[in-house]
């Protein structure tokens, strides 16, 4: 809950604390809900809990069920001497109404969702080394 300060007789809300998407989501139950077509069976790959590492981040206009994502306001790429690239996307969210941060994870449709009221900026950082795909390194808002 944000702290309320009184300045000159007016109430001012202090900014909420910065946050980052958790790097990994705990175990989820993975199962097929529908009946498999004739000749097929539905099963879950591997034994034990599935690791769900952070793979995606977006800003959504309204609840995640709306599937209405905001396009970042700024995208910067920085190359290093070894052929690697760091990509940083930034969203200005202070003026957005009913916006949410959405953190998504590998091998599950479960997402973590957080309202953005009181936050001013969100960013994600992707990195890749030479000859590899981008990997999400961090995502969060302040």
RAVEN-V774316 format. One record per run of one state. SS is the DSSP state (@ for helix, = for strand, . for the rest). FROM is the first residue (numbers start at 1). TO is the last residue. If there is no record, write none. Layout:
ss-><SS;SS>
from-><FROM;FROM>
to-><TO;TO>
//
This chain:
ss-><.;=;.;=;.;=;.;=;.;=;.;@;.;=;.;=;.;=;.;=;.;=;.;=;.;=;.>
from-><1;4;8;10;14;19;21;24;26;52;62;64;67;69;70;74;80;85;93;99;106;111;116;121;129;135;142>
to-><3;7;9;13;18;20;23;25;51;61;63;66;68;69;73;79;84;92;98;105;110;115;120;128;134;141;142>
//
